[in-house]
């Protein structure tokens, strides 16, 4: 992405698709638009998960989300290259289901957010370790299907679950509230950017560091907008907030799709 247009820089390699013979990237170039849509999907995943669980009950909500996630990932796997609508639909469903996974562990199983955050962090570390050992790189621009794409989506799922647990840990367990937590993560996401620019932090590390932080960042602000005033929110409702975010995401993805088609 351009270092002047976005908070988290990446190496020039992230601005282009893999160029090997017959290789077509299946994830988007990491631009300012990428980060904006990513944060929006995290917010939508948080409020949509809460809305569905309260409207239909946890079991039907989780079951339905699992089916839609499987359909979205299957469509992404069948896509021969990066297609904005297909890719971001998969991200949205990972966001919804990843949120439910962390929430169910806490609400249904009584697992503290501190413990679930540790477990999800270990799971993410394990995915990264196996991915790095097997493929030799964690760079997202090399994801062009096959085994690397499986590792990529496993990592994405783990980041969403981890980010959900961390965001709820600060906002609820530690009692900091949604808005202060959102501001905290907004400040923290600048750390990998500064590390990359000033300390020459490896771009792959900067990317995944920022990627994890987008989850609690978007979720805390979405919760702040949706939850009741008694819980420190604006009381706009999780349903309306989810709907607004869905419309904004759809518009942004269609714009990205138009740009992709124009560039092809």
Residue frames as qw, qx, qy, qz and C-alpha x, y, z in Angstrom:
[[0.000, 0.888, 0.461, 0.000, 0.00, 0.00, 0.00],
 [0.315, 0.700, -0.060, 0.638, 1.05, 3.55, -0.37],
 [0.497, -0.216, -0.524, 0.657, 2.89, 4.82, 2.65],
 [0.011, -0.040, 0.089, -0.995, 1.18, 8.18, 2.32],
 [0.498, -0.208, -0.360, -0.761, -2.39, 6.93, 2.10],
 [0.818, -0.347, -0.398, -0.229, -2.81, 4.41, 4.87],
 [0.507, -0.766, 0.312, -0.241, -1.86, 3.76, 8.44],
 [0.789, -0.325, 0.511, 0.100, -0.14, 0.41, 7.96],
 [0.370, 0.696, -0.495, -0.366, 2.54, 0.22, 5.26],
 [0.921, -0.017, 0.384, 0.067, 3.61, -2.90, 3.48],
 [0.415, -0.369, 0.569, 0.606, 6.41, -3.75, 1.14],
 [0.372, 0.423, -0.385, -0.731, 6.14, -3.12, -2.60],
 [0.090, 0.033, -0.975, -0.202, 5.57, -6.86, -3.01],
 [0.185, 0.428, 0.784, -0.411, 2.16, -6.45, -1.42],
 [0.325, 0.566, 0.030, -0.757, 1.11, -4.04, -4.15],
 [0.457, 0.400, -0.594, -0.527, 1.26, -6.59, -6.95],
 [0.955, -0.010, 0.095, -0.282, -0.02, -10.03, -7.77],
 [0.657, -0.336, 0.614, 0.280, 2.36, -12.98, -7.97],
 [0.440, 0.695, -0.304, -0.480, 3.95, -13.02, -11.40],
 [0.362, -0.260, 0.877, 0.178, 4.96, -16.67, -11.81],
 [0.286, 0.071, -0.718, -0.630, 3.80, -18.55, -14.87],
 [0.479, -0.338, -0.743, -0.322, 0.14, -19.40, -14.49],
 [0.326, -0.346, -0.664, 0.577, -0.02, -17.98, -10.96],
 [0.159, -0.600, -0.264, -0.738, -2.88, -15.63, -10.13],
 [0.048, 0.097, -0.645, 0.756, -3.26, -14.16, -6.65],
 [0.352, -0.504, -0.744, -0.260, -6.45, -14.92, -4.76],
 [0.331, -0.697, -0.428, 0.471, -6.25, -12.20, -2.12],
 [0.247, 0.941, 0.171, 0.155, -6.44, -8.44, -2.76],
 [0.491, 0.409, -0.238, 0.731, -3.51, -6.10, -2.99],
 [0.439, -0.589, -0.486, 0.473, -2.96, -4.49, 0.40],
 [0.160, 0.458, 0.161, 0.860, -4.05, -0.92, -0.20],
 [0.176, -0.068, 0.384, -0.904, -5.88, 1.72, 1.80],
 [0.677, -0.072, -0.272, -0.681, -9.14, 0.29, 0.47],
 [0.653, -0.020, -0.753, 0.074, -8.19, -3.15, 1.79],
 [0.237, -0.037, -0.672, 0.701, -7.74, -1.86, 5.35],
 [0.379, -0.047, 0.110, -0.918, -10.93, 0.20, 5.27],
 [0.755, -0.068, -0.431, -0.490, -13.07, -2.73, 4.15],
 [0.566, 0.019, -0.773, 0.285, -11.30, -5.07, 6.57],
 [0.000, 0.002, -0.564, 0.826, -12.14, -2.86, 9.57],
 [0.564, -0.021, -0.082, -0.822, -15.74, -2.50, 8.38],
 [0.730, -0.029, -0.639, -0.240, -16.12, -6.29, 8.14],
 [0.358, -0.002, -0.772, 0.525, -14.88, -6.73, 11.69],
 [0.261, 0.017, 0.348, -0.900, -17.48, -4.29, 12.98],
 [0.688, 0.027, -0.313, -0.654, -20.24, -5.95, 10.98],
 [0.604, 0.034, -0.794, 0.050, -19.18, -9.39, 12.18],
 [0.110, -0.002, -0.695, 0.711, -19.43, -8.28, 15.80],
 [0.419, 0.113, 0.257, -0.864, -22.87, -6.68, 15.64],
 [0.683, 0.113, -0.491, -0.529, -24.32, -9.24, 13.22],
 [0.443, 0.034, -0.870, 0.213, -23.22, -12.08, 15.48],
 [0.073, 0.110, 0.629, -0.766, -24.89, -10.44, 18.48],
 [0.532, 0.148, -0.057, -0.832, -28.05, -9.64, 16.51],
 [0.660, 0.092, -0.661, -0.345, -28.43, -13.18, 15.15],
 [0.332, -0.002, -0.863, 0.380, -27.73, -14.82, 18.51],
 [0.184, 0.166, 0.522, -0.816, -30.30, -12.68, 20.31],
 [0.565, 0.203, -0.182, -0.779, -32.89, -12.98, 17.53],
 [0.799, 0.137, -0.488, -0.322, -32.70, -16.69, 16.71],
 [0.859, -0.469, 0.196, -0.059, -30.81, -18.13, 19.66],
 [0.220, -0.713, 0.625, 0.230, -27.16, -19.19, 19.87],
 [0.607, -0.043, 0.779, 0.153, -27.52, -22.69, 18.43],
 [0.601, 0.662, 0.442, 0.073, -29.49, -21.80, 15.25],
 [0.140, 0.962, -0.174, -0.158, -27.31, -18.71, 14.77],
 [0.342, -0.589, 0.692, 0.239, -24.06, -20.66, 14.99],
 [0.640, 0.177, 0.735, 0.137, -25.40, -23.44, 12.77],
 [0.496, 0.818, 0.292, -0.021, -26.63, -21.03, 10.12],
 [0.002, 0.916, -0.356, -0.187, -23.40, -19.05, 10.20],
 [0.525, -0.358, 0.737, 0.231, -21.38, -22.26, 9.82],
 [0.647, 0.452, 0.599, 0.132, -23.34, -23.25, 6.71],
 [0.335, 0.939, 0.070, -0.027, -22.97, -19.79, 5.13],
 [0.263, -0.780, 0.523, 0.222, -19.26, -19.78, 5.99],
 [0.632, -0.067, 0.733, 0.243, -18.79, -23.14, 4.29],
 [0.560, 0.701, 0.429, 0.100, -20.61, -21.90, 1.18],
 [0.106, 0.978, -0.146, -0.105, -18.56, -18.68, 1.08],
 [0.385, -0.617, 0.643, 0.239, -15.24, -20.50, 1.49],
 [0.680, 0.208, 0.675, 0.196, -16.22, -23.06, -1.14],
 [0.456, 0.861, 0.222, 0.043, -16.96, -20.25, -3.59],
 [0.099, -0.906, 0.386, 0.145, -13.63, -18.64, -2.76],
 [0.589, -0.321, 0.706, 0.227, -11.81, -21.94, -3.27],
 [0.656, 0.455, 0.575, 0.180, -13.43, -22.41, -6.69],
 [0.244, 0.953, -0.014, -0.181, -12.54, -18.91, -7.84],
 [0.854, 0.305, 0.013, 0.421, -9.60, -19.01, -10.19],
 [0.387, 0.311, -0.172, 0.851, -8.29, -15.64, -9.04],
 [0.074, -0.311, -0.499, 0.805, -9.12, -12.81, -6.66],
 [0.122, -0.550, -0.567, -0.601, -12.72, -11.71, -7.12],
 [0.051, -0.289, 0.367, -0.883, -13.71, -8.88, -4.75],
 [0.681, -0.282, -0.064, -0.672, -17.32, -9.93, -4.12],
 [0.893, -0.084, -0.442, -0.024, -16.44, -13.58, -3.50],
 [0.523, 0.193, -0.542, 0.628, -13.40, -12.81, -1.36],
 [0.123, -0.282, 0.355, -0.883, -15.07, -10.22, 0.87],
 [0.778, -0.275, -0.217, -0.521, -18.19, -12.35, 1.28],
 [0.820, -0.051, -0.519, 0.234, -15.90, -15.02, 2.72],
 [0.277, 0.231, -0.458, 0.813, -14.24, -12.47, 5.01],
 [0.467, -0.354, 0.060, -0.808, -17.62, -11.27, 6.29],
 [0.882, -0.237, -0.300, -0.274, -18.71, -14.81, 7.11],
 [0.671, 0.077, -0.532, 0.510, -15.38, -15.56, 8.80],
 [0.016, -0.336, 0.317, -0.887, -15.95, -12.41, 10.85],
 [0.685, -0.331, -0.067, -0.645, -19.45, -13.46, 11.89],
 [0.923, -0.136, -0.360, -0.030, -18.51, -17.05, 12.68],
 [0.545, 0.234, -0.495, 0.635, -15.21, -16.13, 14.35],
 [0.252, -0.407, 0.265, -0.837, -17.08, -13.76, 16.64],
 [0.838, -0.275, -0.142, -0.449, -19.55, -16.48, 17.52],
 [0.819, 0.077, -0.508, 0.255, -16.74, -18.93, 18.27],
 [0.266, 0.254, -0.502, 0.783, -15.22, -16.59, 20.83],
 [0.454, -0.316, 0.141, -0.821, -18.58, -15.57, 22.29],
 [0.880, -0.176, -0.332, -0.292, -19.87, -19.15, 22.58],
 [0.660, 0.114, -0.588, 0.454, -16.69, -20.19, 24.37],
 [0.042, 0.213, -0.442, 0.870, -17.31, -17.43, 26.91],
 [0.559, -0.177, 0.071, -0.807, -21.11, -17.42, 27.27],
 [0.890, -0.055, -0.296, -0.342, -21.96, -21.10, 26.79],
 [0.836, 0.041, -0.466, 0.289, -18.80, -22.74, 28.16],
 [0.514, -0.855, -0.058, 0.042, -17.90, -20.06, 30.70],
 [0.774, 0.058, 0.005, 0.630, -14.36, -19.70, 29.38],
 [0.197, -0.823, -0.074, 0.528, -12.84, -16.37, 30.52],
 [0.539, 0.842, -0.016, 0.002, -11.85, -14.04, 27.71],
 [0.155, -0.803, 0.571, 0.064, -8.28, -13.98, 29.02],
 [0.625, -0.177, 0.756, 0.075, -8.06, -17.76, 28.64],
 [0.709, 0.552, 0.437, 0.031, -9.78, -17.90, 25.24],
 [0.275, 0.930, -0.225, -0.095, -7.53, -15.10, 23.99],
 [0.320, -0.614, 0.713, 0.107, -4.50, -17.15, 25.02],
 [0.696, 0.126, 0.705, 0.042, -5.87, -20.28, 23.36],
 [0.601, 0.763, 0.239, -0.014, -6.66, -18.46, 20.11],
 [0.042, 0.894, -0.427, -0.130, -3.22, -16.80, 20.18],
 [0.485, -0.361, 0.787, 0.125, -1.59, -20.22, 20.45],
 [0.699, 0.432, 0.570, 0.005, -3.80, -21.52, 17.63],
 [0.418, 0.904, -0.044, -0.082, -2.76, -18.63, 15.42],
 [0.177, -0.750, 0.625, 0.128, 0.89, -19.16, 16.28],
 [0.646, -0.063, 0.756, 0.081, 0.54, -22.85, 15.40],
 [0.655, 0.676, 0.338, -0.016, -1.02, -22.01, 12.02],
 [0.202, 0.930, -0.295, -0.086, 1.79, -19.55, 11.28],
 [0.409, -0.563, 0.710, 0.109, 4.46, -22.04, 12.34],
 [0.691, 0.175, 0.694, 0.104, 3.13, -24.86, 10.16],
 [0.520, 0.831, 0.189, -0.047, 2.45, -22.48, 7.27],
 [0.033, 0.895, -0.428, -0.118, 5.96, -21.01, 7.45],
 [0.498, -0.386, 0.767, 0.120, 7.62, -24.40, 7.79],
 [0.677, 0.344, 0.648, 0.051, 5.59, -25.90, 4.93],
 [0.500, 0.797, 0.302, 0.152, 5.50, -23.02, 2.45],
 [0.637, 0.047, 0.000, 0.769, 8.52, -20.95, 3.45],
 [0.048, 0.162, 0.014, 0.986, 6.62, -17.65, 3.65],
 [0.053, 0.569, 0.720, -0.394, 3.57, -16.03, 5.23],
 [0.041, 0.262, -0.206, -0.942, 3.36, -13.30, 2.59],
 [0.534, 0.455, 0.571, -0.426, -0.25, -12.95, 1.44],
 [0.447, 0.650, -0.289, -0.543, 0.67, -12.02, -2.13],
 [0.090, 0.327, -0.919, -0.202, 1.86, -15.62, -2.60],
 [0.465, 0.206, 0.772, -0.382, -1.59, -17.05, -1.82],
 [0.378, 0.316, -0.491, -0.719, -2.83, -18.38, -5.14],
 [0.867, -0.014, -0.242, -0.435, -4.89, -21.41, -4.16],
 [0.753, 0.138, -0.623, 0.159, -4.09, -24.89, -2.91],
 [0.669, -0.342, -0.521, 0.405, -2.39, -25.46, 0.41],
 [0.255, 0.054, -0.193, 0.946, -1.36, -21.85, 0.89],
 [0.362, -0.388, -0.247, -0.811, -4.95, -20.72, 0.62],
 [0.721, -0.441, -0.532, -0.052, -5.99, -23.24, 3.28],
 [0.550, -0.205, -0.385, 0.712, -3.31, -21.88, 5.61],
 [0.031, 0.248, 0.054, 0.967, -4.36, -18.32, 4.81],
 [0.521, -0.468, -0.328, -0.634, -8.01, -18.83, 5.74],
 [0.733, -0.384, -0.511, 0.233, -7.10, -20.81, 8.86],
 [0.404, -0.057, -0.257, 0.876, -4.96, -17.85, 9.93],
 [0.196, -0.346, -0.192, -0.897, -7.73, -15.39, 9.11],
 [0.659, -0.494, -0.493, -0.280, -10.21, -17.39, 11.19],
 [0.671, -0.316, -0.439, 0.507, -7.83, -17.48, 14.13],
 [0.220, 0.121, -0.104, 0.962, -7.19, -13.73, 13.94],
 [0.396, -0.460, -0.298, -0.737, -10.91, -13.00, 14.09],
 [0.744, -0.483, -0.462, -0.016, -11.47, -15.25, 17.10],
 [0.593, -0.155, -0.314, 0.725, -8.39, -13.85, 18.85],
 [0.060, 0.263, 0.042, 0.962, -9.37, -10.25, 18.13],
 [0.536, -0.539, -0.406, -0.508, -12.89, -10.85, 19.42],
 [0.747, -0.438, -0.430, 0.255, -11.62, -12.28, 22.69],
 [0.465, -0.040, -0.187, 0.865, -9.08, -9.47, 23.17],
 [0.125, -0.401, -0.194, -0.887, -11.64, -6.75, 22.42],
 [0.648, -0.565, -0.379, -0.341, -14.18, -8.20, 24.87],
 [0.712, -0.245, -0.413, 0.513, -11.41, -8.68, 27.42],
 [0.263, 0.061, -0.141, 0.952, -10.57, -4.97, 27.48],
 [0.295, -0.362, -0.252, -0.848, -14.11, -3.66, 27.05],
 [0.733, -0.442, -0.314, -0.410, -15.99, -6.03, 29.37],
 [0.833, -0.256, -0.399, 0.287, -13.70, -8.05, 31.64],
 [0.481, -0.030, -0.236, 0.844, -11.34, -5.17, 32.42],
 [0.057, -0.791, -0.536, 0.291, -14.23, -2.72, 32.36],
 [0.281, -0.258, 0.196, 0.903, -12.61, -0.15, 30.09],
 [0.445, 0.651, 0.310, -0.531, -15.70, 0.20, 27.91],
 [0.734, 0.448, 0.448, 0.244, -16.13, 0.00, 24.14],
 [0.314, 0.938, -0.002, 0.146, -15.16, 3.52, 23.12],
 [0.298, -0.823, 0.481, 0.059, -11.96, 3.69, 25.22],
 [0.750, -0.128, 0.617, 0.202, -11.03, 0.21, 24.00],
 [0.656, 0.659, 0.315, 0.190, -11.63, 1.25, 20.40],
 [0.106, 0.968, -0.215, 0.076, -9.41, 4.28, 20.86],
 [0.578, -0.578, 0.564, 0.118, -6.76, 2.07, 22.43],
 [0.761, 0.143, 0.575, 0.265, -6.69, -0.29, 19.47],
 [0.456, 0.872, 0.127, 0.125, -6.72, 2.65, 17.06],
 [0.138, -0.895, 0.425, 0.011, -3.51, 3.80, 18.73],
 [0.684, -0.339, 0.635, 0.121, -2.01, 0.30, 18.85],
 [0.791, 0.464, 0.374, 0.142, -2.57, -0.30, 15.15],
 [0.271, 0.939, -0.207, 0.043, -0.15, 2.56, 14.49],
 [0.576, -0.624, 0.513, 0.125, 2.65, 0.56, 16.15],
 [0.774, 0.101, 0.528, 0.333, 3.31, -1.83, 13.23],
 [0.455, 0.847, 0.172, 0.213, 3.13, 1.13, 10.85],
 [0.136, -0.934, 0.326, -0.052, 5.77, 3.05, 12.79],
 [0.725, -0.387, 0.547, 0.162, 7.78, -0.11, 13.27],
 [0.761, 0.423, 0.401, 0.286, 7.82, -0.71, 9.53],
 [0.343, 0.897, 0.052, 0.273, 8.70, 2.84, 8.60],
 [0.186, -0.896, 0.353, -0.196, 11.12, 3.72, 11.38],
 [0.557, -0.509, 0.654, -0.055, 12.55, 0.41, 12.61],
 [0.399, 0.392, -0.726, -0.401, 12.37, -1.50, 9.33],
 [0.625, -0.029, 0.683, -0.376, 9.96, -4.06, 10.75],
 [0.156, -0.004, 0.887, 0.435, 9.55, -6.93, 8.26],
 [0.407, -0.001, -0.249, -0.879, 6.49, -6.23, 6.09],
 [0.565, -0.206, -0.762, -0.240, 4.94, -9.66, 6.66],
 [0.345, -0.293, -0.691, 0.564, 5.14, -9.19, 10.43],
 [0.108, 0.147, 0.129, -0.975, 3.72, -5.65, 10.13],
 [0.462, -0.107, -0.536, -0.698, 0.84, -6.93, 8.01],
 [0.570, -0.308, -0.760, -0.053, -0.26, -9.73, 10.32],
 [0.243, -0.223, -0.536, 0.777, 0.25, -7.61, 13.42],
 [0.257, 0.096, -0.031, -0.961, -2.07, -4.96, 11.99],
 [0.497, -0.138, -0.692, -0.505, -4.46, -7.62, 10.68],
 [0.409, -0.326, -0.796, 0.305, -5.02, -9.00, 14.19],
 [0.097, -0.288, -0.383, 0.872, -5.62, -5.51, 15.60],
 [0.278, -0.103, -0.385, -0.874, -8.25, -4.61, 13.01],
 [0.434, -0.370, -0.807, -0.153, -10.57, -7.13, 14.65],
 [0.316, -0.559, -0.582, 0.499, -10.89, -5.54, 18.11],
 [0.078, -0.181, 0.079, 0.977, -10.64, -2.07, 16.54],
 [0.319, -0.176, -0.533, -0.764, -13.69, -2.49, 14.34],
 [0.464, -0.412, -0.784, -0.030, -15.61, -4.58, 16.87],
 [0.282, -0.389, -0.497, 0.723, -15.22, -2.12, 19.75],
 [0.118, 0.153, -0.101, -0.976, -16.47, 0.83, 17.71],
 [0.422, -0.215, -0.676, -0.564, -19.37, -1.21, 16.29],
 [0.433, -0.427, -0.755, 0.247, -20.34, -2.37, 19.78],
 [0.142, -0.289, -0.289, 0.902, -20.11, 1.18, 21.05],
 [0.281, 0.002, -0.331, -0.901, -22.57, 2.26, 18.36],
 [0.521, -0.195, -0.708, -0.435, -24.94, -0.65, 18.87],
 [0.422, -0.291, -0.791, 0.333, -25.16, -1.48, 22.58],
 [0.289, -0.838, -0.446, -0.125, -27.35, 0.25, 25.15],
 [0.038, 0.804, -0.232, 0.546, -26.40, 3.41, 26.99],
 [0.766, -0.590, 0.184, -0.177, -26.29, 1.38, 30.20],
 [0.917, -0.064, 0.195, 0.341, -23.40, -0.56, 28.65],
 [0.338, -0.606, 0.243, 0.678, -21.67, 2.61, 27.50],
 [0.381, 0.205, 0.672, 0.601, -22.97, 2.64, 23.93],
 [0.159, 0.078, -0.175, -0.969, -25.05, 4.87, 21.69],
 [0.442, 0.292, 0.740, -0.414, -28.00, 2.45, 21.73],
 [0.400, 0.396, -0.394, -0.726, -28.45, 2.43, 17.95],
 [0.897, 0.088, 0.295, -0.317, -29.11, -1.30, 18.01],
 [0.454, -0.345, 0.742, 0.353, -26.99, -4.15, 16.67],
 [0.575, 0.489, 0.644, 0.121, -29.44, -4.80, 13.82],
 [0.306, 0.943, 0.107, -0.071, -29.39, -1.25, 12.39],
 [0.223, -0.787, 0.502, 0.280, -25.63, -0.97, 12.83],
 [0.584, -0.065, 0.763, 0.271, -25.14, -4.28, 11.01],
 [0.532, 0.686, 0.492, 0.065, -27.41, -3.13, 8.17],
 [0.126, 0.968, -0.133, -0.170, -25.58, 0.18, 7.74],
 [0.358, -0.594, 0.662, 0.283, -22.20, -1.56, 7.76],
 [0.642, 0.215, 0.713, 0.183, -23.45, -4.14, 5.24],
 [0.450, 0.854, 0.263, -0.005, -24.54, -1.38, 2.85],
 [0.045, -0.912, 0.362, 0.187, -21.23, 0.48, 3.22],
 [0.523, -0.339, 0.742, 0.246, -19.23, -2.73, 2.73],
 [0.647, 0.469, 0.590, 0.114, -21.27, -3.66, -0.34],
 [0.319, 0.945, 0.029, -0.067, -20.63, -0.24, -1.86],
 [0.222, -0.784, 0.546, 0.196, -16.92, -0.42, -1.10],
 [0.615, -0.102, 0.756, 0.200, -16.58, -3.94, -2.50],
 [0.601, 0.672, 0.427, 0.065, -18.46, -3.04, -5.68],
 [0.137, 0.959, -0.217, -0.122, -16.10, -0.10, -6.09],
 [0.399, -0.549, 0.706, 0.201, -13.12, -2.38, -5.62],
 [0.684, 0.254, 0.674, 0.113, -14.63, -4.83, -8.10],
 [0.468, 0.869, 0.155, -0.039, -15.00, -2.03, -10.67],
 [0.067, -0.861, 0.480, 0.153, -11.38, -1.04, -10.17],
 [0.583, -0.253, 0.756, 0.155, -10.28, -4.67, -10.52],
 [0.672, 0.515, 0.526, 0.079, -12.20, -5.07, -13.76],
 [0.299, 0.949, -0.064, -0.082, -10.83, -1.82, -15.14],
 [0.232, -0.744, 0.609, 0.146, -7.27, -2.91, -14.34],
 [0.686, -0.054, 0.719, 0.100, -7.66, -6.39, -15.90]]
